[in-house]
């Protein structure tokens, strides 16, 4: 399971030459653990072949166009939970503390709710604990898988794999409404919204998996009811 989480994290990260060089290793990890169905591994193998064949600049442009032009398929989980509210800052602080408790060090400028980083964190945990944590944002992962299916089949295969491991429901939920990726005016308007506020938030003691789960559950219910 740990290698599968790391493989999926690599596939959802910004493409680099190092990642391209690791394509055989990623493919081998997915096959060796066989945590995903054969159909899922076949779809991911097609993406890996695409990564190996394409120019690195083309891969990077594809990634930026897909994930950075709008917020609907943002890989930052708490955007889909809290939007731009103050609660996101407190939730991120909690998650940073949880990572620190397990010895995961973040790179400068990294945000803790970035899905590839979250998957890396899960790879450090016992299998049952990792699966339980991944299940908490399952509705968000389902929403992302559905939205990516309309945008990029390759990356949709990765998110579908993550959603399957999370045992995601048939219907997704996100605090961020879907958007037309070709509507540049709407995308510009979305990015002109107020920046997230990282204030002190409410005074709550400590951090841990139970608190993270509570936040994710509450946010999923709110998004589903919207």
ROSE-4610 file (N, C-alpha, C; in Angstrom, 1 decimal, always signed):
// ROSE-4610
residu = [X/X/X/X/X/X/X/X/X/X/X/X/X/X/X/X/X/X/X/X/X/X/X/X/X/X/X/X/X/X/X/X/X/X/X/X/X/X/X/X/X/X/X/X/X/X/X/X/X/X/X/X/X/X/X/X/X/X/X/X/X/X/X/X/X/X/X/X/X/X/X/X/X/X/X/X/X/X/X/X/X/X/X/X/X/X/X/X/X/X/X/X/X/X/X/X/X/X/X/X/X/X/X/X/X/X/X/X/X/X/X/X/X/X/X/X/X/X/X/X/X/X/X/X/X/X/X/X/X/X/X/X/X/X/X/X/X/X/X/X/X/X/X/X/X/X/X/X/X/X/X/X/X/X/X/X/X/X/X/X/X/X/X/X/X/X/X/X/X/X/X/X/X/X/X/X/X/X/X/X/X/X/X/X/X/X/X/X/X/X/X/X/X/X/X/X/X/X/X/X/X/X/X/X/X/X/X/X/X/X/X/X/X/X/X/X/X/X/X/X/X/X/X/X/X/X/X/X/X/X/X/X/X/X/X/X/X/X/X/X/X/X/X/X/X/X/X/X/X/X/X/X/X/X/X/X/X/X/X/X/X/X/X/X/X/X/X/X/X/X/X/X/X/X/X/X/X/X/X/X/X/X/X/X/X/X/X/X/X/X/X/X/X/X/X/X/X/X/X/X/X/X/X/X/X/X/X/X/X/X/X/X/X/X/X/X/X/X/X/X/X/X/X/X/X/X/X/X/X/X/X/X/X/X/X/X/X/X/X/X/X/X/X/X/X/X/X/X/X/X/X/X/X/X/X/X/X/X/X/X/X/X/X/X/X/X/X/X/X/X/X/X/X/X/X/X/X/X/X/X/X/X/X/X/X/X/X/X/X/X/X/X/X/X/X/X/X/X/X/X/X/X/X/X/X/X/X/X/X/X/X/X/X/X/X/X/X/X/X/X/X/X/X/X/X/X/X/X/X/X/X/X/X/X/X/X/X/X/X/X/X/X/X/X/X/X/X/X/X/X/X/X/X/X/X/X/X/X/X/X/X/X/X/X/X/X/X/X/X/X/X/X/X/X/X/X/X/X/X/X/X/X/X/X/X/X/X/X/X/X/X/X/X/X/X/X/X/X/X/X/X/X/X/X/X/X/X/X/X/X/X/X/X/X/X/X/X/X/X/X/X/X/X/X/X/X/X/X/X/X/X/X/X/X/X/X/X/X/X/X/X/X/X/X/X/X/X/X/X/X/X/X/X/X/X/X/X/X/X/X/X/X/X/X/X/X/X/X/X/X/X/X/X/X/X/X/X/X/X/X/X/X/X/X/X/X/X/X/X/X/X/X/X/X/X/X/X/X/X/X/X/X/X/X/X/X/X/X/X/X/X/X/X/X/X/X/X/X/X/X/X/X/X/X/X/X/X/X/X/X/X/X/X/X/X/X/X/X/X/X/X/X/X/X/X/X/X/X/X/X/X/X/X/X/X/X/X/X/X/X/X/X/X/X/X/X/X/X/X/X/X/X/X/X/X/X/X/X]
num = [1/1/1/2/2/2/3/3/3/4/4/4/5/5/5/6/6/6/7/7/7/8/8/8/9/9/9/10/10/10/11/11/11/12/12/12/13/13/13/14/14/14/15/15/15/16/16/16/17/17/17/18/18/18/19/19/19/20/20/20/21/21/21/22/22/22/23/23/23/24/24/24/25/25/25/26/26/26/27/27/27/28/28/28/29/29/29/30/30/30/31/31/31/32/32/32/33/33/33/34/34/34/35/35/35/36/36/36/37/37/37/38/38/38/39/39/39/40/40/40/41/41/41/42/42/42/43/43/43/44/44/44/45/45/45/46/46/46/47/47/47/48/48/48/49/49/49/50/50/50/51/51/51/52/52/52/53/53/53/54/54/54/55/55/55/56/56/56/57/57/57/58/58/58/59/59/59/60/60/60/61/61/61/62/62/62/63/63/63/64/64/64/65/65/65/66/66/66/67/67/67/68/68/68/69/69/69/70/70/70/71/71/71/72/72/72/73/73/73/74/74/74/75/75/75/76/76/76/77/77/77/78/78/78/79/79/79/80/80/80/81/81/81/82/82/82/83/83/83/84/84/84/85/85/85/86/86/86/87/87/87/88/88/88/89/89/89/90/90/90/91/91/91/92/92/92/93/93/93/94/94/94/95/95/95/96/96/96/97/97/97/98/98/98/99/99/99/100/100/100/101/101/101/102/102/102/103/103/103/104/104/104/105/105/105/106/106/106/107/107/107/108/108/108/109/109/109/110/110/110/111/111/111/112/112/112/113/113/113/114/114/114/115/115/115/116/116/116/117/117/117/118/118/118/119/119/119/120/120/120/121/121/121/122/122/122/123/123/123/124/124/124/125/125/125/126/126/126/127/127/127/128/128/128/129/129/129/130/130/130/131/131/131/132/132/132/133/133/133/134/134/134/135/135/135/136/136/136/137/137/137/138/138/138/139/139/139/140/140/140/141/141/141/142/142/142/143/143/143/144/144/144/145/145/145/146/146/146/147/147/147/148/148/148/149/149/149/150/150/150/151/151/151/152/152/152/153/153/153/154/154/154/155/155/155/156/156/156/157/157/157/158/158/158/159/159/159/160/160/160/161/161/161/162/162/162/163/163/163/164/164/164/165/165/165/166/166/166/167/167/167/168/168/168/169/169/169/170/170/170/171/171/171/172/172/172/173/173/173/174/174/174/175/175/175/176/176/176/177/177/177/178/178/178/179/179/179/180/180/180/181/181/181/182/182/182/183/183/183/184/184/184/185/185/185/186/186/186/187/187/187/188/188/188/189/189/189/190/190/190/191/191/191/192/192/192/193/193/193/194/194/194/195/195/195/196/196/196/197/197/197/198/198/198/199/199/199/200/200/200/201/201/201/202/202/202/203/203/203/204/204/204/205/205/205/206/206/206/207/207/207/208/208/208/209/209/209/210/210/210/211/211/211/212/212/212/213/213/213/214/214/214/215/215/215/216/216/216/217/217/217/218/218/218/219/219/219/220/220/220/221/221/221/222/222/222/223/223/223/224/224/224/225/225/225/226/226/226]
x = [+0.8/+0.0/+0.9/+1.9/+2.8/+3.3/+3.8/+4.3/+3.3/+2.1/+1.0/+0.6/+0.5/+0.3/+1.4/+2.6/+3.7/+3.7/+3.3/+3.2/+2.1/+1.0/-0.1/+0.3/+1.0/+1.5/+2.4/+3.3/+4.2/+3.4/+2.4/+1.6/+0.8/+0.5/-0.3/+0.6/+1.9/+2.8/+3.2/+3.8/+4.2/+5.3/+5.2/+6.2/+7.6/+8.5/+9.9/+10.7/+11.9/+12.7/+13.0/+13.1/+13.2/+12.0/+10.8/+9.6/+9.6/+9.9/+10.0/+10.9/+12.1/+13.0/+12.5/+11.6/+11.1/+9.9/+9.5/+8.3/+8.4/+9.5/+9.5/+9.3/+9.9/+9.8/+8.4/+7.7/+6.3/+5.4/+5.6/+4.9/+5.1/+6.3/+6.6/+6.0/+5.9/+5.3/+3.8/+3.2/+1.7/+1.4/+2.3/+2.1/+2.4/+3.5/+3.9/+2.9/+2.3/+1.4/+0.0/-0.3/-1.6/-2.8/-2.7/-3.8/-5.0/-4.7/-5.7/-6.1/-7.3/-7.8/-6.9/-7.0/-6.3/-6.6/-7.9/-8.4/-7.8/-7.7/-7.1/-5.6/-4.9/-3.5/-3.2/-4.1/-4.0/-4.1/-5.1/-5.3/-4.1/-3.6/-2.4/-1.2/-1.1/+0.1/+0.1/-1.1/-1.2/-0.7/-1.1/-0.6/+1.0/+1.5/+2.9/+3.7/+3.1/+3.7/+3.7/+2.6/+2.5/+3.5/+3.7/+4.8/+6.2/+6.4/+7.7/+8.0/+6.9/+7.1/+7.1/+6.4/+6.2/+7.4/+7.5/+8.5/+8.2/+9.1/+8.9/+8.2/+8.5/+7.8/+6.3/+6.0/+4.6/+3.9/+4.5/+3.9/+3.6/+4.6/+4.4/+3.3/+3.3/+2.2/+0.8/+0.7/-0.5/-0.9/+0.0/-0.3/-0.8/-0.1/-0.4/-1.8/-2.0/-3.3/-4.5/-4.2/-5.3/-5.5/-4.5/-4.6/-4.5/-3.9/-3.6/-4.4/-5.2/-6.0/-7.3/-7.7/-9.0/-8.9/-10.0/-10.0/-10.8/-11.6/-12.6/-11.9/-10.6/-9.9/-8.6/-8.7/-7.5/-7.1/-5.8/-5.3/-5.2/-5.6/-5.5/-6.9/-6.9/-8.1/-9.0/-8.3/-9.1/-9.8/-9.3/-10.1/-11.5/-11.6/-12.9/-13.7/-13.0/-13.7/-14.1/-13.2/-13.4/-13.5/-13.2/-13.1/-12.1/-12.5/-11.6/-11.8/-12.5/-12.8/-11.6/-11.8/-10.7/-10.5/-11.5/-11.3/-10.3/-10.0/-9.0/-7.6/-7.3/-6.0/-5.8/-6.9/-6.8/-6.6/-7.4/-7.3/-5.9/-5.3/-3.9/-2.9/-3.1/-2.2/-2.3/-3.6/-3.8/-3.0/-3.1/-2.5/-1.0/-0.5/+1.0/+1.4/+0.7/+1.0/+0.9/-0.1/-0.2/+1.0/+1.4/+2.5/+3.8/+4.0/+5.1/+5.2/+4.0/+3.9/+4.4/+4.3/+4.7/+6.1/+6.7/+8.1/+8.1/+7.0/+7.0/+7.4/+8.5/+8.9/+8.5/+7.9/+7.4/+8.5/+8.5/+9.4/+9.0/+9.9/+9.5/+8.4/+7.4/+6.4/+5.3/+5.5/+4.5/+3.3/+2.1/+0.9/+0.5/+0.1/-0.1/-1.3/-2.3/-3.5/-3.3/-2.1/-1.8/-1.9/-2.8/-3.1/-1.9/-0.9/+0.3/+1.0/+1.1/+1.8/+1.0/-0.3/-1.2/-1.0/-0.9/-0.7/+0.7/+1.7/+3.0/+2.9/+2.1/+1.9/+1.3/+0.2/-0.5/+0.4/+1.4/+2.4/+3.2/+3.2/+4.0/+3.2/+1.9/+1.0/+0.8/+0.3/-0.2/-1.3/-1.5/-2.5/-3.9/-4.3/-5.7/-5.9/-4.9/-5.0/-5.0/-4.1/-4.0/-5.4/-6.0/-7.2/-8.3/-8.3/-9.4/-9.2/-8.0/-7.8/-8.2/-7.8/-8.1/-9.6/-10.3/-11.8/-12.5/-11.9/-12.6/-12.9/-11.9/-12.2/-12.8/-13.3/-13.7/-14.7/-15.6/-16.6/-15.9/-14.9/-14.1/-13.4/-12.8/-12.0/-12.9/-14.1/-15.1/-15.4/-15.6/-15.9/-14.8/-13.5/-12.4/-12.2/-12.5/-12.4/-13.4/-14.6/-15.6/-15.3/-14.8/-14.4/-13.2/-12.3/-11.1/-11.5/-12.5/-12.9/-13.4/-13.9/-14.3/-13.2/-12.0/-10.9/-9.7/-9.3/-8.1/-8.2/-8.3/-8.5/-7.3/-6.1/-5.0/-5.0/-5.1/-5.1/-6.4/-7.5/-8.7/-8.5/-7.7/-7.4/-6.7/-5.8/-5.1/-6.1/-6.9/-7.8/-8.9/-9.3/-10.2/-9.6/-8.3/-7.6/-7.5/-7.3/-7.3/-8.7/-9.7/-11.1/-11.5/-11.0/-11.3/-10.7/-9.4/-8.8/-9.5/-10.1/-10.8/-12.2/-12.6/-14.0/-15.0/-14.8/-15.6/-17.0/-17.9/-19.3/-19.5/-20.7/-21.0/-21.1/-21.5/-21.7/-20.6/-20.0/-19.0/-19.5/-18.7/-19.1/-17.9/-18.0/-17.0/-17.6/-16.9/-17.4/-17.1/-16.3/-16.0/-16.9/-17.7/-18.5/-17.6/-18.1/-17.4/-17.4/-16.5/-16.4/-16.0/-16.2/-15.8/-14.3/-13.5/-12.0/-11.6/-12.6/-12.3/-12.8/-13.5/-14.1/-13.1/-12.2/-11.1/-11.5/-12.6/-13.1/-13.6/-14.3/-14.8/-13.6/-12.6/-11.4/-10.7/-10.5/-9.9/-10.7/-12.0/-12.9/-12.7/-12.6/-12.4/-11.2/-10.1/-8.8/-8.7/-9.7/-9.7/-10.4/-10.9/-11.6/-10.5/-11.0/-10.1/-9.3/-8.0/-7.1/-7.5/-7.1/-7.4/-6.7/-7.4/-6.8/-6.3/-5.0/-4.4/-4.3/-5.5/-5.5/-5.4/-5.5/-5.4/-6.5/-7.7/-8.8/-9.3/-10.2/-10.7/-9.6/-9.7/-8.8/-9.1/-8.4/-8.7/-7.4/-7.5/-6.3/-5.8/-4.5/-3.8/-4.3/-3.8/-4.2/-4.1/-4.7/-4.7/-5.6/-5.6/-6.5/-8.0/-8.4/-9.8/-10.3/-9.5/-9.9/-9.9/-8.9/-8.9/-10.2/-10.5/-11.7/-12.9/-13.0/-14.2/-14.4/-13.3/-13.4/-13.8/-13.2/-13.5/-15.0/-15.4/-16.8/-17.8/-17.6/-18.4/-18.5/-17.3/-17.2/-17.9/-17.8/-18.4/-19.9/-20.4/-21.9/-22.4/-21.6/-22.0/-22.0/-21.0/-20.9/-22.0/-22.3/-23.4/-24.8/-24.9/-26.2/-26.4/-25.2/-25.3/-26.1]
y = [-1.2/+0.0/+1.3/+1.3/+2.5/+2.9/+1.9/+2.2/+2.7/+2.2/+2.6/+4.1/+4.5/+5.8/+6.8/+6.3/+7.2/+7.3/+6.2/+6.2/+7.2/+7.2/+8.1/+9.5/+9.7/+11.0/+11.6/+10.7/+11.2/+11.6/+10.8/+11.0/+12.3/+12.8/+14.0/+15.2/+15.0/+16.1/+16.8/+18.0/+18.7/+17.9/+17.7/+16.8/+17.4/+16.6/+16.9/+15.8/+16.1/+15.1/+13.9/+14.2/+13.1/+12.2/+12.8/+12.0/+11.1/+11.7/+11.0/+9.8/+10.0/+9.0/+7.9/+8.2/+7.2/+6.5/+6.7/+6.0/+4.5/+3.9/+2.4/+2.0/+2.7/+2.4/+2.6/+3.6/+3.9/+2.7/+2.4/+1.3/+0.0/-0.3/-1.5/-1.6/-0.4/-0.3/-0.6/-0.1/-0.3/-1.8/-2.4/-3.8/-4.7/-4.4/-5.2/-5.3/-4.2/-4.2/-4.6/-4.3/-4.8/-4.4/-3.2/-2.7/-2.2/-1.8/-1.3/-2.4/-2.3/-3.3/-3.3/-4.4/-4.5/-3.4/-3.0/-2.0/-0.6/-0.4/+0.9/+0.9/-0.2/-0.2/-0.1/-0.6/-0.4/+1.1/+1.7/+3.2/+4.0/+3.7/+4.4/+4.1/+2.9/+2.5/+3.3/+3.6/+4.5/+5.9/+6.4/+7.7/+7.7/+6.7/+6.5/+6.5/+5.8/+5.8/+7.2/+7.9/+9.3/+10.2/+10.0/+10.8/+10.5/+9.2/+8.8/+9.3/+9.5/+9.8/+11.3/+12.1/+13.5/+14.4/+15.5/+16.5/+17.0/+17.2/+17.6/+19.0/+19.9/+21.2/+21.0/+20.1/+19.9/+19.3/+18.4/+17.8/+18.9/+19.8/+20.8/+21.8/+22.1/+23.0/+22.4/+21.1/+20.3/+20.4/+20.2/+20.2/+21.5/+22.6/+23.9/+24.3/+24.0/+24.3/+23.6/+22.4/+21.6/+22.0/+22.1/+22.3/+23.8/+24.6/+26.0/+27.1/+26.7/+27.7/+28.1/+27.2/+27.4/+26.6/+26.7/+26.1/+24.8/+24.5/+23.4/+22.1/+21.9/+20.6/+20.9/+21.9/+22.1/+20.9/+20.6/+19.5/+19.8/+21.0/+21.4/+21.0/+20.0/+19.4/+20.4/+21.3/+22.1/+23.3/+23.5/+24.5/+23.9/+22.6/+22.0/+21.8/+22.0/+21.9/+23.2/+24.2/+25.4/+26.6/+26.4/+27.6/+28.6/+29.9/+30.9/+31.3/+30.5/+30.9/+30.8/+31.4/+31.4/+30.0/+29.1/+27.7/+27.0/+27.3/+26.6/+26.8/+28.0/+28.2/+27.4/+27.3/+26.5/+25.0/+24.5/+23.1/+22.8/+23.8/+23.5/+23.4/+24.3/+24.2/+22.9/+22.4/+21.1/+20.0/+20.1/+19.0/+19.1/+20.3/+20.4/+19.8/+20.0/+19.3/+17.8/+17.3/+15.9/+15.3/+16.0/+15.5/+15.5/+16.6/+16.6/+15.5/+15.1/+14.0/+12.7/+12.6/+11.3/+11.5/+12.6/+12.8/+13.2/+13.7/+14.2/+15.6/+16.0/+17.3/+17.9/+19.1/+19.8/+20.7/+20.8/+21.7/+23.1/+24.1/+25.5/+25.8/+26.5/+27.0/+25.9/+24.7/+23.6/+23.8/+23.6/+23.6/+22.2/+22.0/+20.6/+19.9/+20.7/+20.0/+19.6/+19.8/+19.4/+17.9/+17.4/+15.9/+15.1/+15.3/+14.5/+14.4/+15.5/+15.5/+14.6/+14.8/+14.0/+12.5/+12.1/+10.7/+10.2/+11.1/+10.7/+10.5/+11.3/+11.1/+9.8/+9.5/+8.2/+7.0/+7.1/+6.0/+5.7/+6.6/+6.4/+5.7/+5.6/+5.1/+3.7/+3.0/+1.6/+1.6/+0.5/+0.4/+0.8/+0.3/+0.6/+2.1/+2.7/+4.1/+5.0/+4.6/+5.3/+5.2/+4.0/+3.9/+4.7/+4.7/+5.4/+6.9/+7.5/+8.9/+9.2/+8.4/+8.7/+8.7/+7.9/+7.8/+9.1/+9.9/+11.1/+12.1/+12.4/+13.3/+12.5/+11.4/+10.5/+11.2/+12.0/+12.7/+13.7/+14.4/+15.4/+14.7/+13.6/+12.8/+12.3/+12.0/+11.6/+12.7/+13.9/+15.1/+15.4/+15.3/+15.6/+14.6/+13.4/+12.3/+12.6/+13.0/+13.3/+14.5/+15.6/+16.8/+16.5/+15.8/+15.5/+14.6/+13.8/+12.9/+13.8/+15.0/+15.8/+16.7/+16.6/+17.5/+16.7/+15.7/+15.0/+13.5/+12.6/+11.2/+10.6/+11.0/+10.5/+10.8/+12.1/+12.5/+12.0/+11.9/+11.3/+9.9/+9.1/+7.8/+7.7/+8.7/+8.8/+9.1/+10.1/+10.5/+9.4/+8.7/+7.6/+6.5/+6.3/+5.3/+5.7/+7.0/+7.5/+7.4/+7.8/+7.7/+6.2/+5.3/+3.9/+3.4/+3.8/+3.4/+4.0/+5.2/+5.8/+5.3/+4.4/+3.8/+4.9/+5.8/+7.0/+6.7/+7.5/+7.3/+7.6/+7.3/+7.5/+9.0/+9.8/+11.2/+12.0/+13.0/+13.8/+15.0/+15.7/+17.0/+17.9/+19.2/+20.2/+21.5/+22.3/+23.7/+24.6/+24.1/+24.9/+24.5/+25.3/+24.9/+24.6/+23.7/+23.3/+24.5/+24.5/+25.7/+25.2/+26.0/+25.7/+26.1/+25.1/+25.4/+26.3/+26.5/+27.3/+28.7/+29.0/+30.3/+31.1/+31.8/+32.5/+33.6/+34.3/+35.4/+34.9/+33.8/+33.2/+32.7/+32.2/+31.7/+32.9/+34.0/+35.2/+35.7/+35.7/+36.2/+35.3/+34.0/+33.1/+33.4/+33.7/+33.9/+35.3/+36.2/+37.6/+37.6/+36.4/+36.4/+36.7/+37.0/+37.3/+36.1/+36.4/+35.4/+34.7/+33.5/+32.8/+33.5/+33.5/+34.2/+33.2/+33.2/+32.3/+32.9/+33.2/+33.8/+32.8/+33.2/+32.2/+31.2/+31.6/+30.6/+30.4/+29.4/+29.2/+28.5/+28.7/+28.1/+26.6/+25.7/+24.3/+23.6/+22.7/+22.0/+21.0/+21.0/+19.9/+19.7/+18.6/+18.2/+16.7/+16.1/+14.7/+14.2/+12.9/+12.3/+12.5/+12.4/+12.6/+14.0/+15.0/+16.4/+16.6/+16.1/+16.2/+15.5/+14.3/+13.6/+14.4/+15.0/+15.8/+17.0/+17.7/+18.8/+18.3/+17.2/+16.7/+16.2/+15.6/+15.1/+16.2/+17.2/+18.4/+19.1/+19.3/+20.0/+19.2/+17.9/+17.1/+17.2/+17.2/+17.4/+18.7/+19.8/+21.1/+21.2/+20.7/+20.8/+20.0/+18.8/+18.0/+18.7/+19.4/+20.1/+21.4/+21.9/+23.2/+23.0]
z = [+0.0/+0.0/+0.0/+0.8/+0.9/-0.5/-1.3/-2.6/-3.6/-3.4/-4.3/-4.0/-2.7/-2.4/-2.9/-2.8/-3.3/-4.8/-5.5/-6.9/-7.4/-6.7/-7.1/-6.8/-5.7/-5.3/-6.4/-6.9/-8.0/-9.2/-9.6/-10.8/-10.7/-9.5/-9.3/-9.0/-9.0/-8.8/-10.1/-10.0/-11.2/-11.9/-13.2/-13.9/-13.9/-13.6/-13.7/-14.4/-14.8/-15.4/-14.5/-13.2/-12.2/-12.2/-12.3/-12.3/-13.6/-14.7/-16.0/-15.9/-15.3/-15.1/-14.2/-13.3/-12.4/-12.9/-14.2/-14.7/-14.6/-14.9/-14.8/-13.3/-12.4/-11.0/-10.5/-11.0/-10.6/-11.1/-12.4/-13.0/-12.2/-11.8/-11.1/-9.7/-9.1/-7.7/-7.8/-8.8/-9.0/-9.2/-10.1/-10.4/-9.2/-8.5/-7.4/-6.3/-5.9/-4.8/-5.2/-6.5/-7.1/-6.2/-5.6/-4.7/-5.6/-6.8/-7.8/-8.7/-9.3/-10.2/-11.5/-12.2/-13.5/-14.4/-14.5/-15.4/-15.0/-13.7/-13.2/-13.5/-13.3/-13.6/-15.1/-15.9/-17.4/-17.8/-17.2/-17.5/-17.0/-15.8/-15.3/-16.2/-16.7/-17.6/-18.8/-19.3/-20.5/-20.2/-19.0/-18.7/-18.5/-17.9/-17.7/-19.1/-20.0/-21.4/-22.0/-21.7/-22.2/-21.6/-20.3/-19.6/-20.2/-20.5/-21.0/-22.4/-23.2/-24.6/-24.8/-24.0/-24.3/-23.8/-24.5/-24.1/-22.7/-21.8/-20.4/-20.4/-21.3/-21.3/-21.7/-22.6/-22.9/-21.7/-21.0/-19.8/-18.7/-18.5/-17.5/-17.9/-19.2/-19.7/-19.5/-19.8/-19.6/-18.1/-17.2/-15.8/-15.3/-15.7/-15.3/-15.9/-17.2/-17.8/-17.0/-16.6/-15.9/-14.5/-13.7/-12.3/-11.8/-12.6/-12.1/-12.8/-13.8/-14.4/-13.7/-12.8/-12.1/-10.8/-10.0/-8.7/-8.7/-9.7/-9.6/-9.5/-10.0/-9.8/-9.0/-8.1/-7.3/-6.5/-6.4/-5.6/-4.2/-3.7/-2.3/-1.7/-0.9/-0.4/+0.4/+1.2/+2.1/+1.3/+0.1/-0.8/-1.0/-1.2/-1.5/-0.2/+1.0/+2.2/+2.8/+2.8/+3.5/+2.6/+1.3/+0.4/+0.9/+1.0/+1.4/+2.9/+3.6/+5.0/+5.9/+7.1/+8.1/+8.6/+8.5/+9.0/+8.3/+7.0/+6.3/+6.9/+7.4/+8.0/+9.2/+10.1/+11.3/+10.9/+9.9/+9.5/+9.0/+8.3/+7.7/+8.9/+9.9/+11.0/+11.7/+11.8/+12.5/+11.7/+10.3/+9.5/+9.6/+9.6/+9.8/+11.1/+12.1/+13.4/+13.3/+12.6/+12.5/+11.7/+10.6/+9.9/+10.8/+11.6/+12.4/+13.4/+13.9/+14.9/+14.3/+13.0/+12.3/+11.6/+11.8/+11.3/+9.8/+9.3/+7.9/+7.8/+7.2/+7.0/+5.7/+5.7/+4.5/+4.0/+2.6/+2.0/+2.1/+2.1/+2.2/+1.1/+1.5/+0.6/+0.3/+0.8/+0.6/+1.5/+1.0/+1.7/+2.1/+3.4/+3.9/+3.2/+2.7/+2.1/+0.7/+0.1/-1.3/-1.4/-2.2/-2.3/-2.4/-3.3/-3.4/-2.1/-1.3/+0.0/+1.0/+0.9/+1.8/+1.5/+0.3/-0.1/+0.4/+0.3/+0.8/+2.3/+3.0/+4.5/+4.8/+4.0/+4.2/+4.0/+3.2/+3.0/+4.2/+5.1/+6.4/+7.5/+7.3/+8.3/+8.2/+9.2/+9.1/+8.2/+7.5/+6.4/+6.9/+8.0/+8.4/+8.7/+9.4/+9.7/+8.4/+7.4/+6.2/+5.4/+5.4/+4.6/+5.3/+6.7/+7.4/+7.1/+7.1/+6.8/+5.4/+4.4/+3.0/+2.8/+3.6/+3.4/+3.8/+4.6/+5.1/+4.0/+3.1/+2.0/+0.7/+0.9/-0.2/-1.2/-0.6/-1.5/-2.3/-1.8/-2.5/-3.6/-3.3/-4.3/-5.5/-5.1/-6.2/-7.1/-6.5/-7.3/-8.2/-7.7/-8.5/-9.7/-9.4/-10.4/-11.5/-11.1/-12.1/-13.0/-12.3/-13.1/-14.0/-13.5/-14.4/-15.6/-15.4/-16.5/-17.7/-17.4/-18.5/-19.1/-18.4/-18.8/-19.4/-18.7/-19.0/-18.6/-19.5/-19.2/-18.4/-18.7/-18.0/-16.5/-16.2/-14.8/-14.1/-14.9/-14.3/-13.9/-14.6/-14.2/-12.8/-12.6/-11.3/-10.2/-10.4/-9.3/-9.1/-10.1/-10.0/-9.1/-9.3/-8.5/-7.0/-6.8/-5.4/-4.8/-5.6/-5.1/-4.8/-5.6/-5.4/-4.1/-3.8/-2.6/-1.4/-1.6/-0.5/-0.3/-1.2/-1.2/-1.3/-2.3/-2.4/-2.9/-2.5/-2.9/-4.3/-4.8/-6.2/-6.6/-5.6/-5.8/-5.0/-5.7/-5.0/-4.5/-3.7/-3.1/-3.0/-3.3/-3.2/-2.9/-2.1/-1.8/-3.0/-3.9/-5.1/-6.3/-6.8/-8.0/-9.2/-10.0/-11.2/-12.2/-13.1/-14.0/-15.4/-16.4/-17.8/-17.9/-18.1/-18.2/-19.4/-20.3/-21.5/-21.3/-20.2/-19.9/-19.2/-19.9/-19.2/-18.3/-18.7/-17.9/-16.6/-16.6/-15.3/-14.4/-15.1/-14.3/-13.7/-14.4/-13.9/-12.7/-12.8/-11.7/-10.5/-10.7/-9.5/-8.8/-9.5/-8.9/-8.2/-8.5/-8.0/-6.6/-6.2/-4.9/-3.8/-2.6/-1.5/-1.1/-0.8/-0.4/+0.9/+1.0/+2.3/+3.5/+4.6/+5.8/+6.7/+7.0/+8.0/+9.3/+9.9/+11.2/+12.3/+13.6/+14.7/+14.7/+14.2/+14.2/+15.6/+15.8/+17.2/+18.0/+19.3/+20.2/+20.5/+19.9/+20.1/+20.5/+21.4/+21.9/+21.0/+20.8/+20.1/+18.6/+18.0/+16.7/+16.6/+15.6/+15.5/+14.5/+14.2/+13.2/+13.5/+14.7/+15.1/+14.7/+15.0/+14.7/+13.2/+12.5/+11.0/+10.4/+10.9/+10.4/+10.7/+11.8/+12.2/+11.2/+10.9/+9.9/+8.5/+8.1/+6.7/+6.7/+7.7/+7.7/+7.6/+8.5/+8.5/+7.2/+6.6/+5.3/+4.2/+4.2/+3.2/+3.3/+4.6/+4.7/+4.2/+4.5/+4.1/+2.6/+1.9/+0.5/-0.2/+0.4/-0.2/+0.0/+1.0/+1.3/+0.5/-0.1/-0.8/-2.1]
